[in-house]
Amino acid sequence: MGGRAAVISITRMLNQGLLLISPILLVRLLSVEAFGRYREFLLYASVLITFANFTLSKSLLHFAPHRPEHRQRFVDQTLLLTFASSAIALGTVAVLNALFDGALVGEQMLPIALYVGLFVNFDFWEHLWLSQRRIGAVFAYTTMRLVARLTVVVIAAALSGDPNVIIWSLVVLEGVRFTVAFAVWWRRREPYRSELPGSWREQLRFCLPSGTASVLVTVNKSMGSLFITKLLGPVALAHYTIGTYVQPIITVLRDSLSDVLLPEMSAEQRAGTNDPLFLWRHMTVLAAILLIGALVVLERFAEILIVTIFTAEYQAAVLIFQIYLLVLAREVMDFAVPLRAINRTAPIMHSNTLSIVLNAILLAVLLPTIGVAGAAIAFVVSRVVEGFYLSRQMARAYSLRVRDLARWGDLSKVVLAAALASVTLYGDYLTDALGLIGVLLHGGVFLIAYVALLVLFRVPEAAMLLSRLQRLPRALHSRT
């Protein structure tokens, strides 16, 4: 499970490359305002991409292996549904933008429409290849796309320093990708082998719940940025973007673990095991060991990391970064996986709606009073409340008390071990003298103390991780 999660994580990290790598370079090539305007474009585009795609291409992960003889039919249906979905989404935004005299996305409507339309259409390859277990093809496609986008963005920024030039360069690049993808699809397209009545209805029934949930999650994550863009402008958005830099990383790691865990739990549920939450409890403790440790180190060295990686112009992002890191503690427990395993998805939809409403209320109250940091507080609070709601729903679904859901004793030991090990992070002498190298040295000492305390407290997952790490060199040696 760990190996599969690692493969999925790396692939998705590459997909997020433009959001993860480009800021480190662009903050040195663009002014804060120019970087904020570029991120404003990506913000609108990323939200619209979720609406336009609606997880339609992701449905191939289910239908392509489930009915391989009808794979081409489902690919073609996905393409037509994606075209319809993207046309509806972009058409709606264009009409609303015109009605409100450009208040929605302003003068960026044309490049956004072209970029999103070209981005989502004929972009089914990754999910199709994953369904066929062609990991090499997925890596090659994702890597080439990342390298091409980064190259175009950095060259455009270095030569012009103008966010509009960067945006139109990305539009042209997606146009090239779209043309090549269309040509390959047309050349490799196979004739249908037989009819399949009801296939449209079946695919729509599968996509509607997951697509709606995906839209709600994206809107909730992007709401802070949207409020900041409209109320405070591009400079504030630039600071918030850097302050929430870890968001895509957290999302990728959490989703990868969940995507690996869900089929295993579903299989155990069908087999009727005595403890259907056995794997989830173990994975929760493992997630706590990784995320809580990272939370402590990142909180301690937030300022030096932000200033060194993104320059002193983004000093204002440090507080946002420290507040947003608290989401790591919430992400330890993914209550949605056990609910999906028993096909109880309605509470997930309700929790997402609750989170969005609460986030919007808090943004309206906090953003005008305390500024950009209020957006980070609003998101963290909304996610925590959502977690409390889902924990109650999960307990009800499994006929358990909340205190019986997880191994709270071991989770408490993890928190205590992290707190005690944080003593090793005291002092600035190493970071003052060595900069980021000092952060790495401090982090290494913290890690040794943290792991030693976890073993001392007899947390089973810590011993298991150590055992796997000890066997890793032998495994690598045997493969070579």
PLY file of the C-alpha trace (Angstrom):
ply
format ascii 1.0
element vertex 480
property float x
property float y
property float z
element edge 479
property int vertex1
property int vertex2
end_header
0.00 0.00 0.00
2.86 2.35 0.82
4.52 1.70 -2.53
1.34 2.39 -4.48
0.67 5.52 -2.46
4.22 6.72 -3.19
3.78 6.19 -6.95
0.47 8.06 -6.97
1.92 10.84 -4.80
4.91 11.40 -7.08
2.70 11.45 -10.17
0.33 13.96 -8.62
3.19 16.07 -7.33
4.38 16.34 -10.93
0.88 17.39 -11.96
1.08 20.14 -9.32
4.54 21.16 -10.48
3.47 24.52 -11.90
2.00 25.46 -8.50
4.89 24.05 -6.45
8.02 24.92 -8.41
7.14 28.02 -10.42
6.53 30.30 -7.38
10.10 29.74 -6.18
11.37 31.01 -9.53
8.74 33.61 -10.38
9.05 35.58 -7.12
12.58 36.41 -8.28
11.54 37.37 -11.82
8.32 39.30 -11.15
7.27 42.07 -8.84
4.91 41.15 -6.01
1.99 42.77 -7.86
2.82 41.04 -11.15
3.12 37.68 -9.39
-0.24 38.32 -7.72
-1.91 39.05 -11.08
-0.46 35.85 -12.56
-1.73 33.86 -9.56
-5.13 35.50 -9.95
-5.33 34.01 -13.45
-4.33 30.56 -12.16
-6.87 30.86 -9.34
-9.78 31.51 -11.69
-8.52 28.85 -14.10
-8.11 26.15 -11.42
-11.63 26.69 -10.08
-13.13 26.62 -13.57
-11.11 23.51 -14.48
-12.82 21.66 -11.62
-16.25 22.71 -12.92
-15.33 21.96 -16.53
-13.76 18.56 -15.92
-16.18 17.48 -13.16
-14.03 14.35 -12.55
-15.33 12.94 -15.86
-11.93 11.69 -17.01
-11.40 10.14 -13.58
-14.39 7.85 -14.23
-12.15 5.91 -16.64
-10.36 4.52 -13.58
-13.57 2.60 -12.94
-15.06 1.91 -16.39
-11.92 1.11 -18.42
-10.82 -1.87 -16.27
-14.38 -2.84 -15.34
-15.48 -3.14 -18.98
-12.33 -3.32 -21.11
-14.24 -4.44 -24.19
-16.09 -1.10 -24.15
-13.07 1.04 -23.25
-13.20 3.10 -26.46
-16.88 3.84 -25.96
-16.28 5.20 -22.46
-13.30 7.23 -23.68
-15.45 8.83 -26.39
-18.28 9.44 -23.95
-15.83 11.08 -21.57
-14.63 13.39 -24.34
-18.17 14.43 -25.31
-19.26 14.90 -21.69
-16.14 16.94 -20.95
-16.77 19.14 -23.97
-20.37 19.73 -22.87
-19.37 20.34 -19.24
-16.59 22.77 -20.17
-18.85 24.63 -22.62
-21.57 25.02 -19.97
-19.11 26.14 -17.28
-17.25 28.63 -19.46
-20.43 29.91 -21.12
-22.05 30.52 -17.74
-19.02 32.44 -16.44
-18.79 34.49 -19.66
-22.46 35.50 -19.43
-22.20 36.37 -15.73
-18.99 38.31 -16.30
-20.72 40.34 -19.02
-23.85 40.91 -16.92
-21.80 42.16 -13.96
-19.64 44.36 -16.20
-16.47 42.32 -15.71
-16.74 42.04 -11.92
-16.31 38.24 -12.05
-13.00 37.71 -13.88
-12.57 41.07 -15.58
-10.53 41.34 -18.77
-9.08 37.85 -18.28
-12.24 36.15 -19.59
-10.85 35.38 -23.06
-7.49 33.85 -21.98
-9.21 31.97 -19.15
-11.80 30.50 -21.51
-9.18 29.44 -24.04
-6.81 28.05 -21.40
-9.46 26.06 -19.50
-11.12 24.76 -22.66
-7.83 23.55 -24.12
-6.61 22.23 -20.75
-9.53 19.93 -19.90
-10.49 18.61 -23.35
-8.63 15.56 -24.63
-6.84 15.26 -21.30
-7.98 11.75 -20.40
-4.64 10.00 -20.94
-3.39 9.87 -17.37
-6.50 8.18 -15.99
-6.76 5.81 -18.95
-3.15 4.70 -18.54
-3.54 4.35 -14.78
-6.53 2.09 -15.35
-4.28 -0.03 -17.60
-1.43 0.08 -15.02
0.87 1.80 -17.51
2.77 3.72 -14.84
5.69 4.44 -17.16
3.43 6.19 -19.67
1.85 8.24 -16.88
5.26 9.34 -15.61
6.49 10.23 -19.10
3.35 12.22 -19.97
3.23 14.04 -16.64
6.94 14.85 -16.63
7.00 16.15 -20.18
3.95 18.31 -19.53
5.49 19.72 -16.34
8.82 20.49 -18.00
7.11 22.17 -20.96
4.89 24.35 -18.76
7.72 25.36 -16.40
10.00 26.17 -19.32
7.37 28.34 -21.02
6.44 30.16 -17.80
10.02 30.87 -16.70
11.21 31.99 -20.15
8.18 34.26 -20.60
8.71 35.75 -17.14
12.45 36.24 -17.63
12.08 37.89 -21.04
9.08 40.10 -20.33
8.29 40.34 -16.62
4.67 40.75 -17.78
2.00 38.36 -16.39
-0.08 38.77 -19.57
2.78 37.41 -21.69
3.07 34.41 -19.32
-0.68 33.77 -19.50
-0.86 33.84 -23.30
2.24 31.64 -23.51
0.44 29.04 -21.42
-2.61 29.31 -23.69
-0.44 28.63 -26.75
1.24 25.67 -25.04
-2.13 24.10 -24.14
-3.21 24.62 -27.74
-0.21 22.60 -28.93
-0.96 19.86 -26.38
-4.62 19.77 -27.41
-3.70 19.42 -31.11
-1.26 16.57 -30.47
-3.70 14.80 -28.13
-6.50 15.04 -30.69
-4.28 13.64 -33.44
-3.15 10.69 -31.28
-6.73 9.91 -30.22
-7.97 10.04 -33.80
-5.19 7.79 -35.04
-5.56 5.17 -32.28
-9.35 5.22 -32.04
-10.86 1.74 -32.28
-14.33 0.85 -33.62
-16.97 -0.20 -31.09
-17.23 -3.95 -30.72
-20.87 -4.03 -29.62
-23.68 -1.85 -28.35
-23.95 -0.99 -24.67
-27.41 0.34 -23.78
-27.52 2.66 -20.79
-23.80 3.47 -20.84
-24.39 7.25 -20.85
-26.72 7.04 -17.89
-24.33 4.74 -16.03
-21.36 7.06 -16.48
-23.35 10.14 -15.51
-24.69 8.41 -12.40
-21.12 7.60 -11.42
-19.74 11.10 -12.09
-22.44 13.36 -10.63
-21.78 12.69 -6.90
-18.00 12.66 -7.19
-17.98 15.70 -9.47
-20.19 17.67 -7.10
-18.00 16.76 -4.13
-14.87 17.76 -6.08
-16.39 21.15 -6.94
-17.36 21.78 -3.30
-13.87 20.91 -2.03
-12.19 23.12 -4.64
-14.48 26.06 -3.93
-13.81 25.75 -0.20
-10.04 25.67 -0.70
-10.13 28.57 -3.15
-12.64 30.74 -1.30
-10.02 32.56 0.75
-8.03 33.43 -2.37
-11.18 34.58 -4.17
-12.21 36.86 -1.30
-8.69 38.29 -1.05
-8.53 38.93 -4.79
-11.78 40.87 -4.82
-11.33 42.75 -1.52
-7.58 43.28 -1.09
-6.01 42.99 -4.55
-3.08 41.15 -6.21
-0.38 41.99 -3.63
-2.39 40.45 -0.79
-3.14 37.45 -3.03
0.59 36.99 -3.68
1.28 36.91 0.08
-1.59 34.48 0.69
-0.41 32.23 -2.14
3.03 31.87 -0.57
1.51 31.49 2.91
-0.59 28.56 1.71
2.21 27.06 -0.36
1.89 23.68 1.38
-1.76 23.25 0.34
-1.14 21.19 -2.84
1.45 19.07 -1.03
-0.96 18.27 1.82
-3.74 17.50 -0.66
-1.59 15.17 -2.75
-0.23 13.21 0.24
-3.61 12.89 1.96
-5.48 11.93 -1.22
-2.82 9.40 -2.22
-3.03 7.63 1.14
-6.83 7.69 0.96
-6.96 6.39 -2.63
-4.81 3.42 -1.64
-6.69 2.75 1.60
-10.23 2.92 0.17
-10.14 -0.21 -2.05
-8.50 -2.18 0.76
-11.23 -1.17 3.22
-13.92 -1.89 0.63
-12.50 -5.38 0.14
-12.44 -6.00 3.89
-16.00 -4.74 4.14
-17.13 -7.26 1.51
-15.21 -10.01 3.28
-17.00 -9.21 6.55
-13.93 -8.86 8.78
-14.39 -8.50 12.53
-12.76 -5.05 12.62
-13.58 -3.08 9.45
-11.61 -0.08 10.79
-8.40 -2.01 11.46
-6.46 -0.60 8.48
-7.88 2.90 8.89
-6.76 3.06 12.51
-3.22 1.99 11.57
-3.02 4.44 8.68
-4.28 7.23 10.94
-1.44 6.67 13.41
1.06 6.52 10.53
-0.33 9.76 9.11
-0.06 11.35 12.57
3.61 10.36 12.90
4.43 11.95 9.54
2.22 15.05 9.66
2.60 16.04 13.32
6.39 15.83 13.06
6.37 17.96 9.90
4.01 20.44 11.59
6.39 21.05 14.50
9.49 21.59 12.33
7.74 23.80 9.77
6.11 25.95 12.47
9.47 26.48 14.18
11.37 27.49 11.04
8.55 29.15 9.09
10.26 32.53 8.86
13.63 31.37 7.60
11.99 29.01 5.10
9.69 31.67 3.64
12.30 34.45 3.53
15.05 32.21 2.11
12.96 30.39 -0.49
10.67 33.25 -1.53
12.77 36.35 -0.62
12.23 38.96 2.10
9.45 40.63 0.06
7.17 37.84 1.29
7.84 38.34 5.01
4.10 39.05 5.43
3.37 35.45 4.37
5.08 33.96 7.45
2.11 34.37 9.81
-0.27 33.03 7.16
2.02 30.03 6.68
2.12 29.29 10.42
-1.67 29.49 10.78
-2.32 27.39 7.68
0.06 24.65 8.87
-2.52 23.76 11.55
-4.44 22.06 8.74
-1.81 19.30 8.99
-3.26 18.25 12.35
-6.74 18.07 10.83
-5.54 16.00 7.85
-4.32 13.23 10.15
-7.81 11.74 10.18
-9.64 11.25 6.88
-13.13 10.29 8.06
-14.41 10.20 4.48
-12.62 6.95 3.60
-14.51 4.69 6.06
-17.80 6.29 4.98
-17.04 5.69 1.29
-16.07 2.10 2.07
-19.66 1.38 3.15
-21.18 3.64 0.45
-22.36 6.30 2.93
-21.39 9.38 0.92
-24.22 11.76 1.84
-22.50 12.92 5.08
-19.42 13.84 3.03
-21.52 16.13 0.85
-23.19 17.64 3.93
-19.83 18.24 5.62
-18.41 19.96 2.54
-21.46 22.23 2.39
-21.16 23.02 6.10
-17.46 23.81 5.67
-18.09 26.16 2.74
-20.86 28.07 4.55
-18.77 28.45 7.70
-15.70 29.46 5.71
-17.68 32.16 3.86
-19.12 33.57 7.10
-15.72 33.69 8.79
-14.11 35.27 5.73
-16.74 38.00 5.67
-16.07 38.73 9.35
-12.30 38.24 9.64
-10.90 39.49 6.33
-11.97 43.14 6.77
-10.87 43.19 10.43
-7.53 41.34 10.60
-6.54 41.09 6.95
-5.10 38.19 4.98
-4.37 36.08 8.09
-8.15 35.96 8.62
-8.52 33.88 5.46
-6.13 31.24 6.83
-7.97 31.20 10.18
-11.33 30.85 8.41
-10.15 27.86 6.37
-8.55 26.07 9.33
-11.64 26.53 11.53
-14.00 25.37 8.76
-11.91 22.22 8.20
-11.82 21.42 11.93
-15.59 21.81 12.27
-16.05 19.64 9.20
-13.88 16.98 10.86
-15.97 17.02 14.05
-19.15 16.63 12.00
-17.74 13.72 9.96
-16.44 11.96 13.07
-19.98 11.95 14.50
-21.39 10.66 11.22
-18.73 7.97 10.98
-19.42 6.83 14.55
-23.13 6.60 13.75
-22.48 4.67 10.52
-20.31 2.09 12.30
-22.46 2.01 15.45
-19.58 3.15 17.63
-18.87 5.93 20.08
-16.51 8.66 18.89
-13.98 7.65 21.53
-13.92 4.15 20.01
-13.22 5.26 16.45
-9.45 5.70 16.63
-6.55 4.65 18.81
-6.59 7.88 20.75
-3.97 6.65 23.21
-1.37 6.10 20.48
-2.31 9.38 18.80
-1.76 11.18 22.11
1.66 9.52 22.41
2.57 10.85 18.96
1.63 14.40 19.99
3.53 14.07 23.29
6.63 12.71 21.51
6.57 15.63 19.06
6.18 18.14 21.90
9.07 16.70 23.89
11.31 16.35 20.83
10.67 20.00 19.93
13.11 20.94 22.73
15.89 20.08 20.25
14.70 22.94 18.03
15.52 25.59 20.63
18.00 28.29 19.69
18.94 30.10 16.46
22.70 29.62 16.44
22.70 26.97 13.72
20.24 28.77 11.45
21.97 32.12 11.96
25.29 30.62 10.92
24.21 28.09 8.28
20.78 29.17 7.03
18.78 26.34 5.47
21.55 23.86 6.26
21.02 24.74 9.91
17.30 23.97 9.48
18.23 20.55 8.07
20.59 19.85 10.98
17.97 20.90 13.53
15.40 18.78 11.70
17.71 15.76 11.75
18.26 16.02 15.51
14.52 16.47 16.05
13.80 13.39 13.92
16.18 11.22 15.96
14.66 12.37 19.25
11.11 12.06 17.87
11.58 8.50 16.65
13.37 7.47 19.86
10.46 8.79 21.95
7.89 7.04 19.76
9.72 3.73 20.24
10.07 4.43 23.97
6.31 5.08 24.16
5.73 1.80 22.30
3.82 3.15 19.34
3.63 0.04 17.07
3.72 1.98 13.79
7.03 3.62 14.75
8.67 0.24 15.25
7.22 -0.93 11.93
8.61 2.10 10.08
12.05 1.55 11.60
11.97 -2.10 10.61
11.06 -1.23 7.01
13.79 1.41 6.82
16.37 -1.05 8.15
15.40 -3.56 5.44
15.44 -0.93 2.67
19.22 -1.01 1.95
19.15 -4.81 1.66
16.15 -4.62 -0.67
17.86 -2.06 -2.88
21.07 -4.09 -2.89
19.25 -7.26 -3.92
17.59 -5.44 -6.84
20.93 -4.14 -8.10
0 1
1 2
2 3
3 4
4 5
5 6
6 7
7 8
8 9
9 10
10 11
11 12
12 13
13 14
14 15
15 16
16 17
17 18
18 19
19 20
20 21
21 22
22 23
23 24
24 25
25 26
26 27
27 28
28 29
29 30
30 31
31 32
32 33
33 34
34 35
35 36
36 37
37 38
38 39
39 40
40 41
41 42
42 43
43 44
44 45
45 46
46 47
47 48
48 49
49 50
50 51
51 52
52 53
53 54
54 55
55 56
56 57
57 58
58 59
59 60
60 61
61 62
62 63
63 64
64 65
65 66
66 67
67 68
68 69
69 70
70 71
71 72
72 73
73 74
74 75
75 76
76 77
77 78
78 79
79 80
80 81
81 82
82 83
83 84
84 85
85 86
86 87
87 88
88 89
89 90
90 91
91 92
92 93
93 94
94 95
95 96
96 97
97 98
98 99
99 100
100 101
101 102
102 103
103 104
104 105
105 106
106 107
107 108
108 109
109 110
110 111
111 112
112 113
113 114
114 115
115 116
116 117
117 118
118 119
119 120
120 121
121 122
122 123
123 124
124 125
125 126
126 127
127 128
128 129
129 130
130 131
131 132
132 133
133 134
134 135
135 136
136 137
137 138
138 139
139 140
140 141
141 142
142 143
143 144
144 145
145 146
146 147
147 148
148 149
149 150
150 151
151 152
152 153
153 154
154 155
155 156
156 157
157 158
158 159
159 160
160 161
161 162
162 163
163 164
164 165
165 166
166 167
167 168
168 169
169 170
170 171
171 172
172 173
173 174
174 175
175 176
176 177
177 178
178 179
179 180
180 181
181 182
182 183
183 184
184 185
185 186
186 187
187 188
188 189
189 190
190 191
191 192
192 193
193 194
194 195
195 196
196 197
197 198
198 199
199 200
200 201
201 202
202 203
203 204
204 205
205 206
206 207
207 208
208 209
209 210
210 211
211 212
212 213
213 214
214 215
215 216
216 217
217 218
218 219
219 220
220 221
221 222
222 223
223 224
224 225
225 226
226 227
227 228
228 229
229 230
230 231
231 232
232 233
233 234
234 235
235 236
236 237
237 238
238 239
239 240
240 241
241 242
242 243
243 244
244 245
245 246
246 247
247 248
248 249
249 250
250 251
251 252
252 253
253 254
254 255
255 256
256 257
257 258
258 259
259 260
260 261
261 262
262 263
263 264
264 265
265 266
266 267
267 268
268 269
269 270
270 271
271 272
272 273
273 274
274 275
275 276
276 277
277 278
278 279
279 280
280 281
281 282
282 283
283 284
284 285
285 286
286 287
287 288
288 289
289 290
290 291
291 292
292 293
293 294
294 295
295 296
296 297
297 298
298 299
299 300
300 301
301 302
302 303
303 304
304 305
305 306
306 307
307 308
308 309
309 310
310 311
311 312
312 313
313 314
314 315
315 316
316 317
317 318
318 319
319 320
320 321
321 322
322 323
323 324
324 325
325 326
326 327
327 328
328 329
329 330
330 331
331 332
332 333
333 334
334 335
335 336
336 337
337 338
338 339
339 340
340 341
341 342
342 343
343 344
344 345
345 346
346 347
347 348
348 349
349 350
350 351
351 352
352 353
353 354
354 355
355 356
356 357
357 358
358 359
359 360
360 361
361 362
362 363
363 364
364 365
365 366
366 367
367 368
368 369
369 370
370 371
371 372
372 373
373 374
374 375
375 376
376 377
377 378
378 379
379 380
380 381
381 382
382 383
383 384
384 385
385 386
386 387
387 388
388 389
389 390
390 391
391 392
392 393
393 394
394 395
395 396
396 397
397 398
398 399
399 400
400 401
401 402
402 403
403 404
404 405
405 406
406 407
407 408
408 409
409 410
410 411
411 412
412 413
413 414
414 415
415 416
416 417
417 418
418 419
419 420
420 421
421 422
422 423
423 424
424 425
425 426
426 427
427 428
428 429
429 430
430 431
431 432
432 433
433 434
434 435
435 436
436 437
437 438
438 439
439 440
440 441
441 442
442 443
443 444
444 445
445 446
446 447
447 448
448 449
449 450
450 451
451 452
452 453
453 454
454 455
455 456
456 457
457 458
458 459
459 460
460 461
461 462
462 463
463 464
464 465
465 466
466 467
467 468
468 469
469 470
470 471
471 472
472 473
473 474
474 475
475 476
476 477
477 478
478 479
